[in-house]
Structures are given as C-alpha cells and as structure tokens.
Amino acid sequence: MGTTTLIKKLPHSEVFRLEDMVLVDANQVSSMTIVQKPSIGITLFSLGKGEGIKMHTSPGDAMVQILSGKAEIMIGEDKYTVQVGETIILPADIPHSLQAVESFQMLLIVVKPDKE
C-alpha cells in the first residue's frame, strides 16, 4: 500500500528550516504552496525589502508567522509591525496588506469555513 503525501514540496522525516525552503530575492515576492485544499492553504512567502502584497480579503482566517525579517501588516485601518518569531491572525473578510520593512519570510496558514 502506498502512502499519500499531503504536505508537498518539503522533506519528510527529516529536520529542516522553513527559511531555507523559500529564499529572499531583492525586489521580488516569492512563494511556495505546501498545501492547498478547499478548507486550508499553507504557503511559504518571501518578500524583498520594499515589496508588498496589496490590500485584499480572504474568506478564511489567515495566520502569519514571521520566519525572518520584519513586516508591516495592515488589518483594516490598523497597522502592526511584526518581526521574526512573532505571529498575527488576519481575520476573515477584513481587508489586509503586507509590506516588507526589511526583507522577510513568512509561513501563511489560511483556514476557510467548510463548505456545507
């Protein structure tokens, strides 16, 4: 019987650092999707200093874990500075954006409502 790989593109049964999986490129936003299912998405991102992700909404709650560097995150009208080792939840359906104060890497986990 074969096994099903649910977490893609990452080594299994070995220790690794997420920061090594998506390298920071100056003047660029890079990403690697690890899991994409109707109710959950897990993606690694890197943003070079000054790069950003424009204001948008998501139908699910988004958890951002900063792996390196520093980001400025807007949630609605509120601005947060989030740096390495810190986490913030972006609530569903509230506009949000991200800007690289310093080059940064993040783990993004989006949890969406189950379809009924």
Z-matrix of the N, CA and C atoms (Angstrom, degrees):
N
C 1 1.449
C 2 1.529 1 109.60
N 3 1.327 2 117.90 1 127.99
C 4 1.457 3 122.07 2 178.82
C 5 1.519 4 110.69 3 -80.44
N 6 1.317 5 115.29 4 161.05
C 7 1.458 6 119.46 5 177.36
C 8 1.517 7 109.26 6 -101.90
N 9 1.296 8 115.91 7 150.56
C 10 1.457 9 121.89 8 177.65
C 11 1.518 10 108.61 9 -96.05
N 12 1.322 11 116.57 10 128.05
C 13 1.460 12 121.31 11 177.21
C 14 1.521 13 108.01 12 -91.62
N 15 1.315 14 116.14 13 112.90
C 16 1.462 15 121.02 14 -179.09
C 17 1.526 16 111.92 15 -93.70
N 18 1.317 17 116.80 16 -32.12
C 19 1.466 18 121.62 17 176.45
C 20 1.521 19 106.55 18 -100.50
N 21 1.328 20 115.54 19 112.25
C 22 1.466 21 122.28 20 -173.11
C 23 1.531 22 111.38 21 -93.34
N 24 1.316 23 114.70 22 158.35
C 25 1.467 24 124.64 23 168.82
C 26 1.521 25 115.73 24 66.78
N 27 1.321 26 118.37 25 4.60
C 28 1.464 27 122.05 26 177.75
C 29 1.519 28 108.92 27 -119.55
N 30 1.338 29 116.71 28 148.73
C 31 1.468 30 118.89 29 179.09
C 32 1.525 31 111.34 30 -66.09
N 33 1.301 32 115.14 31 141.06
C 34 1.465 33 120.92 32 177.00
C 35 1.523 34 108.69 33 -103.87
N 36 1.322 35 116.31 34 146.79
C 37 1.468 36 123.87 35 176.77
C 38 1.517 37 112.72 36 57.91
N 39 1.341 38 115.84 37 37.34
C 40 1.465 39 120.81 38 172.10
C 41 1.523 40 108.89 39 -153.02
N 42 1.323 41 114.80 40 154.21
C 43 1.461 42 120.98 41 -179.68
C 44 1.531 43 108.64 42 -83.64
N 45 1.328 44 116.95 43 135.78
C 46 1.460 45 121.61 44 178.05
C 47 1.516 46 109.14 45 -152.60
N 48 1.327 47 115.39 46 169.99
C 49 1.464 48 121.54 47 178.06
C 50 1.528 49 108.25 48 -110.74
N 51 1.335 50 116.34 49 128.15
C 52 1.463 51 120.09 50 179.50
C 53 1.528 52 111.60 51 -57.88
N 54 1.342 53 116.63 52 -34.43
C 55 1.465 54 120.74 53 -179.05
C 56 1.530 55 111.67 54 -59.37
N 57 1.323 56 117.42 55 -26.96
C 58 1.462 57 121.01 56 -179.15
C 59 1.523 58 112.85 57 -79.94
N 60 1.317 59 117.05 58 -9.64
C 61 1.462 60 121.16 59 -174.65
C 62 1.525 61 113.20 60 -87.05
N 63 1.327 62 117.54 61 -26.28
C 64 1.471 63 121.20 62 179.27
C 65 1.529 64 106.97 63 -137.73
N 66 1.318 65 115.13 64 103.61
C 67 1.460 66 121.02 65 -173.70
C 68 1.523 67 111.31 66 -79.12
N 69 1.332 68 115.24 67 149.93
C 70 1.466 69 121.19 68 179.07
C 71 1.516 70 108.57 69 -81.12
N 72 1.322 71 115.48 70 128.62
C 73 1.455 72 123.29 71 175.52
C 74 1.519 73 107.42 72 -117.23
N 75 1.340 74 117.27 73 126.60
C 76 1.469 75 120.60 74 178.95
C 77 1.526 76 109.21 75 -55.42
N 78 1.329 77 116.00 76 142.53
C 79 1.470 78 122.90 77 176.09
C 80 1.528 79 113.55 78 59.79
N 81 1.330 80 116.40 79 30.86
C 82 1.460 81 118.36 80 -177.09
C 83 1.524 82 111.09 81 -148.50
N 84 1.334 83 114.78 82 149.44
C 85 1.460 84 122.43 83 169.75
C 86 1.523 85 106.28 84 -108.06
N 87 1.328 86 117.06 85 124.57
C 88 1.462 87 121.73 86 178.53
C 89 1.522 88 108.69 87 -121.64
N 90 1.328 89 115.63 88 151.58
C 91 1.462 90 118.98 89 178.25
C 92 1.513 91 110.38 90 -148.68
N 93 1.340 92 114.54 91 157.91
C 94 1.455 93 122.39 92 174.67
C 95 1.527 94 107.14 93 -139.63
N 96 1.327 95 115.94 94 115.20
C 97 1.460 96 120.72 95 177.39
C 98 1.519 97 108.66 96 -78.38
N 99 1.331 98 115.12 97 128.05
C 100 1.458 99 121.61 98 -178.54
C 101 1.528 100 110.62 99 -102.62
N 102 1.342 101 116.12 100 -41.89
C 103 1.470 102 121.81 101 177.36
C 104 1.526 103 107.21 102 -138.96
N 105 1.327 104 116.38 103 132.44
C 106 1.465 105 120.27 104 173.41
C 107 1.515 106 107.87 105 -139.05
N 108 1.316 107 114.32 106 106.05
C 109 1.462 108 122.17 107 178.46
C 110 1.526 109 107.22 108 -131.93
N 111 1.333 110 117.94 109 165.89
C 112 1.467 111 118.18 110 -177.60
C 113 1.531 112 114.44 111 -55.67
N 114 1.345 113 117.80 112 -34.12
C 115 1.462 114 118.92 113 -175.83
C 116 1.527 115 114.69 114 -105.32
N 117 1.353 116 118.32 115 -6.42
C 118 1.468 117 119.53 116 -179.91
C 119 1.534 118 110.34 117 -150.08
N 120 1.316 119 113.77 118 140.02
C 121 1.455 120 120.97 119 172.94
C 122 1.522 121 108.63 120 -131.93
N 123 1.322 122 116.51 121 136.52
C 124 1.464 123 121.75 122 176.61
C 125 1.518 124 106.70 123 -128.43
N 126 1.336 125 116.00 124 122.82
C 127 1.461 126 121.22 125 -175.75
C 128 1.521 127 109.66 126 -139.20
N 129 1.329 128 116.20 127 139.63
C 130 1.459 129 122.15 128 170.61
C 131 1.530 130 107.41 129 -95.00
N 132 1.334 131 116.68 130 137.41
C 133 1.462 132 122.14 131 178.06
C 134 1.516 133 109.53 132 -128.67
N 135 1.317 134 115.77 133 151.21
C 136 1.457 135 121.65 134 165.38
C 137 1.522 136 107.53 135 -134.99
N 138 1.324 137 116.01 136 140.19
C 139 1.463 138 122.29 137 178.87
C 140 1.519 139 108.29 138 -130.44
N 141 1.326 140 116.47 139 127.41
C 142 1.452 141 121.19 140 174.82
C 143 1.522 142 109.69 141 -70.78
N 144 1.320 143 116.71 142 154.93
C 145 1.469 144 122.10 143 -179.15
C 146 1.526 145 110.11 144 -50.37
N 147 1.339 146 115.40 145 131.57
C 148 1.458 147 121.66 146 179.60
C 149 1.516 148 114.35 147 88.15
N 150 1.327 149 117.74 148 -13.96
C 151 1.465 150 120.97 149 178.84
C 152 1.525 151 109.32 150 -79.84
N 153 1.330 152 116.64 151 162.51
C 154 1.448 153 119.43 152 -178.80
C 155 1.512 154 112.81 153 -155.79
N 156 1.312 155 114.61 154 172.44
C 157 1.458 156 123.89 155 172.09
C 158 1.515 157 105.49 156 -120.28
N 159 1.329 158 116.55 157 119.55
C 160 1.463 159 122.85 158 -173.94
C 161 1.531 160 112.32 159 -61.05
N 162 1.319 161 114.93 160 161.34
C 163 1.459 162 122.94 161 177.85
C 164 1.534 163 109.54 162 -56.27
N 165 1.322 164 115.37 163 129.02
C 166 1.453 165 122.02 164 178.68
C 167 1.531 166 108.78 165 -156.66
N 168 1.311 167 117.12 166 174.15
C 169 1.466 168 121.53 167 175.94
C 170 1.523 169 108.74 168 -122.65
N 171 1.318 170 114.89 169 163.51
C 172 1.453 171 122.24 170 176.50
C 173 1.525 172 107.94 171 -134.95
N 174 1.331 173 117.65 172 143.88
C 175 1.463 174 119.64 173 178.32
C 176 1.529 175 112.93 174 -74.62
N 177 1.342 176 116.47 175 -4.88
C 178 1.458 177 120.07 176 179.67
C 179 1.514 178 111.80 177 -126.04
N 180 1.335 179 116.11 178 163.99
C 181 1.463 180 121.04 179 172.97
C 182 1.527 181 108.32 180 -69.28
N 183 1.329 182 116.49 181 138.57
C 184 1.460 183 121.80 182 179.99
C 185 1.522 184 109.02 183 -117.58
N 186 1.326 185 116.37 184 126.22
C 187 1.452 186 121.47 185 175.82
C 188 1.524 187 108.18 186 -103.85
N 189 1.338 188 116.16 187 123.25
C 190 1.459 189 122.55 188 178.98
C 191 1.520 190 108.27 189 -110.03
N 192 1.334 191 116.09 190 121.52
C 193 1.470 192 123.56 191 175.51
C 194 1.521 193 106.14 192 -111.48
N 195 1.336 194 117.43 193 116.89
C 196 1.459 195 121.25 194 179.68
C 197 1.534 196 108.66 195 -80.09
N 198 1.326 197 116.20 196 121.65
C 199 1.466 198 122.52 197 -177.36
C 200 1.525 199 112.16 198 -93.05
N 201 1.338 200 116.58 199 -28.63
C 202 1.464 201 122.11 200 177.32
C 203 1.521 202 107.98 201 -159.24
N 204 1.336 203 116.82 202 153.32
C 205 1.454 204 121.54 203 174.83
C 206 1.517 205 114.16 204 78.31
N 207 1.351 206 114.60 205 -154.62
C 208 1.467 207 120.33 206 -173.43
C 209 1.528 208 109.65 207 -147.91
N 210 1.335 209 115.94 208 135.25
C 211 1.461 210 122.67 209 -179.34
C 212 1.518 211 110.39 210 -123.90
N 213 1.317 212 114.86 211 150.01
C 214 1.462 213 121.86 212 169.21
C 215 1.521 214 105.40 213 -107.46
N 216 1.328 215 115.30 214 122.28
C 217 1.457 216 120.94 215 -175.50
C 218 1.521 217 108.90 216 -120.25
N 219 1.330 218 115.18 217 126.41
C 220 1.460 219 121.36 218 175.10
C 221 1.527 220 108.19 219 -99.24
N 222 1.328 221 115.16 220 131.57
C 223 1.461 222 121.73 221 172.11
C 224 1.512 223 104.77 222 -124.05
N 225 1.323 224 116.87 223 108.80
C 226 1.460 225 120.15 224 -171.66
C 227 1.522 226 108.47 225 61.31
N 228 1.324 227 117.73 226 -122.33
C 229 1.464 228 123.09 227 179.82
C 230 1.531 229 112.72 228 -97.19
N 231 1.327 230 117.15 229 -1.77
C 232 1.464 231 121.43 230 -175.34
C 233 1.521 232 111.32 231 -95.56
N 234 1.350 233 115.86 232 136.99
C 235 1.459 234 122.57 233 -178.87
C 236 1.523 235 109.93 234 -109.74
N 237 1.336 236 115.95 235 134.34
C 238 1.458 237 122.27 236 179.70
C 239 1.526 238 108.97 237 -128.20
N 240 1.323 239 116.26 238 138.37
C 241 1.462 240 121.18 239 170.89
C 242 1.517 241 106.63 240 -101.61
N 243 1.331 242 115.09 241 121.90
C 244 1.458 243 121.31 242 -175.15
C 245 1.529 244 106.93 243 -124.36
N 246 1.334 245 116.00 244 130.48
C 247 1.466 246 119.22 245 -176.07
C 248 1.513 247 111.62 246 -127.80
N 249 1.332 248 114.53 247 177.35
C 250 1.459 249 122.08 248 -174.26
C 251 1.535 250 110.94 249 -45.28
N 252 1.338 251 114.72 250 131.37
C 253 1.461 252 121.13 251 178.98
C 254 1.515 253 114.31 252 87.80
N 255 1.339 254 117.62 253 -6.17
C 256 1.472 255 120.48 254 -178.99
C 257 1.528 256 110.48 255 -105.05
N 258 1.342 257 114.14 256 157.08
C 259 1.458 258 122.23 257 -176.96
C 260 1.516 259 108.97 258 -133.51
N 261 1.339 260 116.09 259 146.52
C 262 1.458 261 121.62 260 175.31
C 263 1.523 262 108.39 261 -140.81
N 264 1.333 263 115.79 262 145.75
C 265 1.466 264 121.54 263 176.84
C 266 1.528 265 108.07 264 -102.54
N 267 1.317 266 115.85 265 128.15
C 268 1.461 267 122.73 266 175.99
C 269 1.531 268 106.42 267 -100.02
N 270 1.336 269 117.76 268 110.67
C 271 1.467 270 119.93 269 -174.26
C 272 1.533 271 112.57 270 -65.19
N 273 1.324 272 115.07 271 147.36
C 274 1.465 273 121.86 272 177.54
C 275 1.528 274 110.58 273 -54.67
N 276 1.322 275 115.21 274 143.40
C 277 1.463 276 124.55 275 172.19
C 278 1.529 277 114.94 276 66.67
N 279 1.339 278 119.08 277 6.29
C 280 1.465 279 122.46 278 175.72
C 281 1.534 280 107.16 279 -101.41
N 282 1.339 281 118.80 280 126.53
C 283 1.462 282 119.50 281 179.81
C 284 1.534 283 111.18 282 -58.28
N 285 1.331 284 115.28 283 140.11
C 286 1.466 285 120.52 284 179.17
C 287 1.531 286 109.88 285 -148.71
N 288 1.343 287 114.88 286 157.15
C 289 1.465 288 121.44 287 177.26
C 290 1.520 289 108.44 288 -146.52
N 291 1.338 290 115.68 289 164.03
C 292 1.466 291 121.57 290 179.50
C 293 1.521 292 108.70 291 -133.69
N 294 1.318 293 116.50 292 141.82
C 295 1.462 294 123.10 293 178.25
C 296 1.526 295 108.38 294 -136.51
N 297 1.323 296 116.62 295 136.53
C 298 1.461 297 121.02 296 -179.70
C 299 1.523 298 110.40 297 -84.17
N 300 1.344 299 117.02 298 102.82
C 301 1.468 300 122.54 299 172.56
C 302 1.519 301 107.74 300 -66.20
N 303 1.333 302 115.82 301 -43.75
C 304 1.470 303 125.52 302 168.79
C 305 1.520 304 103.99 303 -125.76
N 306 1.320 305 117.13 304 160.32
C 307 1.461 306 118.79 305 171.95
C 308 1.522 307 107.53 306 -52.43
N 309 1.334 308 116.53 307 137.17
C 310 1.464 309 118.21 308 179.92
C 311 1.515 310 111.38 309 -145.15
N 312 1.333 311 113.74 310 160.82
C 313 1.458 312 122.98 311 174.70
C 314 1.522 313 107.34 312 -123.56
N 315 1.328 314 115.17 313 145.98
C 316 1.470 315 118.44 314 179.76
C 317 1.513 316 110.30 315 -144.79
N 318 1.321 317 113.36 316 153.67
C 319 1.447 318 122.59 317 169.14
C 320 1.521 319 106.06 318 -103.16
N 321 1.320 320 117.10 319 123.50
C 322 1.456 321 122.64 320 -179.87
C 323 1.530 322 108.53 321 -112.18
N 324 1.336 323 115.12 322 124.86
C 325 1.467 324 120.95 323 175.30
C 326 1.520 325 107.14 324 -121.55
N 327 1.327 326 116.57 325 118.93
C 328 1.459 327 121.71 326 179.57
C 329 1.529 328 107.71 327 -111.70
N 330 1.331 329 115.78 328 124.98
C 331 1.464 330 122.11 329 178.98
C 332 1.532 331 107.38 330 -113.83
N 333 1.319 332 115.98 331 118.37
C 334 1.463 333 122.36 332 -176.71
C 335 1.528 334 109.72 333 -105.82
N 336 1.339 335 116.14 334 157.38
C 337 1.464 336 118.37 335 177.78
C 338 1.527 337 110.57 336 -63.10
N 339 1.331 338 116.33 337 146.83
C 340 1.454 339 120.46 338 175.47
C 341 1.525 340 108.95 339 -67.09
N 342 1.319 341 116.19 340 142.65
C 343 1.476 342 121.04 341 175.75
C 344 1.523 343 107.56 342 -74.62
N 345 1.330 344 114.82 343 136.08
C 346 1.479 345 117.81 344 -178.54
C 347 1.494 346 110.82 345 -106.68
